[in-house]
Amino acid sequence: MFQLDISKISNKSNLTKTEENILTYIINNIDNVKEIGVRGIAKQHYTSTTTIMNLAKKLGYSGFLDMYYNLFFTIKNKKTHFDVEDNNKYFGINTEELLSLIDNDSINKFINLLIENKNYAIYTCGQGLSSFIAQYINRKLLVNGFNCIFSETYESYDVNPIGAKLFISVSKSGETDFLVDISKSAKKNGIKTISFTGESKNTLADLSDVNFKIYDMHVMDDRNKLPNFFYGNVIMLFEILLDKYLERIKQNEL
């Protein structure tokens, strides 16, 4: 089961590991934690009621009930607003349009490649504006426990000194010479390739083991002068793919 990431709260309030676990437990069980009570929580975490009271004070509350009610209404208000607007958990995203060019087979292949290469190095790369998107993907994978390297050095893929097994690239045109050459080199060295490109037929997509096509509203705008939602949509699509990966992992654990 995945734990909440409360590192910012923890660092700000100087919480101990035990206090972090208790706070996570309270949030995850907000619907019935009041009935469990301070003594019940303390018993489940092999600690004293004083620890829970100290936690509440560190967070700026007068006591357990004050902490509980504040957390309860914060969480419930968020959920209520979310449910009123849209029952879809991908709130604010038109998933039907975003996924219109993508089939389930590609999604499953993407998830399988992440699972298979969890313990191997993963290269990511992009050029120009795409480099920022590739770096975002790189950092997102890093915080989820992957060994990711953002690399723009051709030799890395040609020689593959770290034994990388997966290469993820982003290119609006899918014709960036550097990325095409890298993909060819990666495949030659047995590195599986995933690419995010515009929807037009392109070389990078043809070279990739998995390709995700995203609508490009200005195909002929090579210098990216015009507003274009391609880059933002790549990030949103990647977040959806990562969510589906995490769902699969959770199901496997259960």
C-alpha positions as CSV (number, residue, x, y, z in Angstrom):
1,M,0.0,0.0,0.0
2,F,1.4,3.4,-0.9
3,Q,1.9,5.9,1.9
4,L,1.1,9.6,1.7
5,D,4.1,11.8,1.2
6,I,3.9,14.3,4.1
7,S,7.7,15.2,4.0
8,K,7.0,18.9,3.8
9,I,4.7,18.9,6.8
10,S,7.1,16.6,8.6
11,N,10.2,18.8,7.9
12,K,8.4,22.0,8.8
13,S,7.1,20.6,12.1
14,N,10.2,18.5,12.9
15,L,8.1,15.3,13.2
16,T,9.7,12.1,14.4
17,K,9.2,8.9,12.3
18,T,6.7,7.7,14.8
19,E,4.8,11.0,14.6
20,E,4.9,10.8,10.7
21,N,3.4,7.3,10.9
22,I,0.6,8.4,13.2
23,L,-0.3,11.4,11.1
24,T,-0.4,9.3,8.0
25,Y,-2.6,6.7,9.8
26,I,-5.0,9.5,11.0
27,I,-5.3,10.9,7.4
28,N,-5.8,7.5,5.9
29,N,-8.5,6.6,8.5
30,I,-10.1,10.0,8.9
31,D,-13.6,8.5,8.7
32,N,-13.3,6.4,11.8
33,V,-10.2,7.6,13.7
34,K,-12.3,9.7,16.1
35,E,-13.9,6.5,17.3
36,I,-10.6,4.7,17.6
37,G,-9.5,7.5,19.8
38,V,-6.1,8.6,21.2
39,R,-5.6,5.4,23.2
40,G,-6.5,3.1,20.3
41,I,-4.1,5.0,18.0
42,A,-1.4,4.8,20.6
43,K,-1.9,1.1,21.1
44,Q,-1.7,0.4,17.4
45,H,1.6,2.3,17.1
46,Y,3.1,0.9,20.3
47,T,3.5,4.3,21.8
48,S,1.9,6.5,24.5
49,T,-1.0,9.0,24.3
50,T,1.5,11.7,25.1
51,T,3.1,11.1,21.7
52,I,-0.1,11.9,19.9
53,M,-0.8,15.0,22.0
54,N,2.7,16.2,21.2
55,L,2.1,15.6,17.5
56,A,-1.1,17.8,17.7
57,K,0.8,20.6,19.4
58,K,3.7,20.4,16.9
59,L,1.1,20.9,14.1
60,G,-0.3,23.9,15.9
61,Y,-3.4,22.3,17.4
62,S,-4.6,22.5,21.0
63,G,-5.1,18.7,21.2
64,F,-6.2,15.5,19.4
65,L,-9.8,16.6,18.7
66,D,-8.7,20.0,17.4
67,M,-6.3,18.2,15.1
68,Y,-8.9,15.7,14.0
69,Y,-11.6,18.2,13.2
70,N,-9.3,20.4,11.2
71,L,-7.9,17.5,9.2
72,F,-11.4,16.0,8.7
73,F,-12.9,19.2,7.3
74,T,-9.9,19.9,5.1
75,I,-10.0,16.5,3.6
76,K,-13.8,16.3,3.3
77,N,-14.1,19.8,1.8
78,K,-11.6,18.9,-0.8
79,K,-13.4,15.6,-1.7
80,T,-16.8,17.3,-1.7
81,H,-15.6,20.0,-4.2
82,F,-14.0,17.3,-6.3
83,D,-17.1,15.1,-6.4
84,V,-19.5,18.0,-7.2
85,E,-17.4,19.1,-10.2
86,D,-16.5,15.7,-11.6
87,N,-16.6,12.1,-10.4
88,N,-13.5,11.4,-12.7
89,K,-10.4,11.3,-10.6
90,Y,-8.5,13.1,-13.4
91,F,-10.3,16.3,-12.5
92,G,-9.8,19.1,-15.0
93,I,-8.5,16.9,-17.8
94,N,-10.4,15.9,-20.8
95,T,-9.1,12.3,-20.8
96,E,-11.3,11.3,-23.8
97,E,-9.5,13.8,-26.1
98,L,-6.1,13.3,-24.5
99,L,-6.3,9.5,-24.9
100,S,-8.1,9.6,-28.3
101,L,-4.8,8.7,-30.2
102,I,-3.6,6.1,-27.7
103,D,-4.6,2.5,-27.4
104,N,-4.7,0.3,-24.3
105,D,-2.0,-2.0,-25.7
106,S,0.5,0.9,-25.7
107,I,-0.5,1.8,-22.1
108,N,0.0,-1.8,-21.0
109,K,3.3,-2.0,-22.8
110,F,4.5,1.2,-21.0
111,I,3.5,-0.2,-17.6
112,N,5.2,-3.5,-18.3
113,L,8.4,-1.8,-19.4
114,L,8.5,0.3,-16.2
115,I,7.9,-2.8,-14.1
116,E,10.5,-4.9,-15.9
117,N,13.1,-2.1,-15.6
118,K,12.5,-1.0,-12.1
119,N,15.9,-2.1,-11.0
120,Y,17.8,-0.9,-14.1
121,A,18.9,2.5,-15.3
122,I,16.5,4.6,-17.5
123,Y,17.7,7.3,-19.9
124,T,15.5,10.3,-20.7
125,C,16.2,12.9,-23.3
126,G,14.6,15.8,-25.2
127,Q,15.8,18.8,-27.2
128,G,14.7,22.5,-27.1
129,L,11.4,22.9,-25.2
130,S,11.0,19.1,-25.1
131,S,14.1,18.9,-22.8
132,F,12.1,20.5,-20.0
133,I,9.3,18.0,-20.4
134,A,11.9,15.1,-20.5
135,Q,13.5,16.4,-17.3
136,Y,10.1,16.6,-15.6
137,I,9.5,12.9,-16.6
138,N,13.0,12.1,-15.3
139,R,12.4,13.7,-11.9
140,K,8.9,12.2,-11.5
141,L,10.4,8.8,-12.1
142,L,13.2,9.5,-9.7
143,V,10.9,10.3,-6.8
144,N,9.0,7.1,-7.5
145,G,12.2,5.0,-6.9
146,F,13.5,4.6,-10.5
147,N,17.1,5.1,-11.4
148,C,16.8,7.8,-14.1
149,I,19.4,9.8,-15.9
150,F,18.6,12.8,-18.1
151,S,21.4,12.5,-20.7
152,E,22.2,14.5,-23.9
153,T,25.5,12.7,-24.5
154,Y,25.3,10.5,-27.6
155,E,28.1,8.2,-26.3
156,S,26.0,7.2,-23.3
157,Y,23.5,5.4,-25.6
158,D,26.1,4.1,-28.0
159,V,28.4,2.6,-25.4
160,N,25.7,2.2,-22.6
161,P,28.3,2.0,-19.8
162,I,25.7,1.8,-17.0
163,G,23.7,-1.0,-18.7
164,A,20.5,1.1,-19.1
165,K,17.5,-0.9,-20.3
166,L,15.0,1.8,-21.2
167,F,15.1,5.1,-23.1
168,I,12.3,7.7,-22.9
169,S,12.3,10.7,-25.3
170,V,10.0,13.7,-26.1
171,S,9.9,15.3,-29.5
172,K,7.0,17.4,-31.0
173,S,8.1,16.7,-34.6
174,G,9.5,13.2,-34.0
175,E,12.2,14.1,-36.5
176,T,14.9,15.7,-34.2
177,D,18.1,14.3,-35.7
178,F,19.8,13.9,-32.4
179,L,16.9,11.9,-30.9
180,V,16.5,9.8,-34.0
181,D,20.2,8.9,-33.9
182,I,20.1,8.1,-30.2
183,S,17.0,5.9,-30.7
184,K,18.8,3.9,-33.4
185,S,21.9,3.6,-31.1
186,A,19.7,2.6,-28.2
187,K,17.9,-0.2,-30.1
188,K,21.3,-1.4,-31.4
189,N,22.4,-1.8,-27.8
190,G,19.2,-3.6,-26.7
191,I,17.6,-0.6,-25.0
192,K,13.8,-0.5,-25.2
193,T,12.5,2.9,-26.4
194,I,9.4,4.9,-25.4
195,S,8.6,8.2,-27.2
196,F,6.1,11.0,-26.9
197,T,5.6,12.8,-30.2
198,G,3.1,14.8,-32.3
199,E,0.4,12.8,-34.0
200,S,1.9,13.1,-37.5
201,K,3.7,10.1,-38.9
202,N,7.3,10.5,-37.8
203,T,10.7,8.6,-37.7
204,L,11.0,8.6,-33.9
205,A,7.6,6.9,-33.5
206,D,8.5,4.2,-36.1
207,L,11.7,3.5,-34.2
208,S,10.0,3.2,-30.8
209,D,8.9,0.1,-29.0
210,V,6.1,2.3,-27.6
211,N,5.0,5.6,-29.0
212,F,2.4,8.0,-27.6
213,K,1.0,10.5,-30.0
214,I,-0.3,13.8,-28.7
215,Y,-2.2,16.3,-30.8
216,D,0.0,19.1,-32.2
217,M,-2.0,22.2,-33.0
218,H,0.8,23.8,-34.9
219,V,2.7,21.1,-36.9
220,M,4.6,23.6,-39.0
221,D,5.7,25.9,-36.2
222,D,9.2,24.5,-35.9
223,R,10.5,27.3,-33.6
224,N,7.5,27.1,-31.3
225,K,6.5,30.7,-31.6
226,L,2.8,30.0,-31.3
227,P,0.9,28.9,-28.2
228,N,0.8,25.1,-28.2
229,F,-0.7,22.7,-25.7
230,F,1.4,19.8,-26.9
231,Y,4.0,20.1,-24.1
232,G,1.4,20.5,-21.3
233,N,-0.5,17.5,-22.7
234,V,2.6,15.3,-22.6
235,I,3.0,16.0,-18.9
236,M,-0.7,15.3,-18.3
237,L,-0.6,12.1,-20.3
238,F,2.6,11.0,-18.4
239,E,0.8,11.6,-15.1
240,I,-2.1,9.4,-16.2
241,L,0.3,6.7,-17.3
242,L,2.2,6.9,-14.0
243,D,-1.1,6.7,-12.1
244,K,-2.0,3.5,-14.1
245,Y,1.4,2.1,-13.3
246,L,1.0,2.8,-9.6
247,E,-2.5,1.2,-9.7
248,R,-1.0,-2.0,-11.2
249,I,1.7,-2.1,-8.6
250,K,-0.9,-1.7,-5.8
251,Q,-3.1,-4.5,-7.3
252,N,-0.1,-6.8,-7.5
253,E,0.8,-6.1,-3.9
254,L,-2.8,-7.0,-2.8
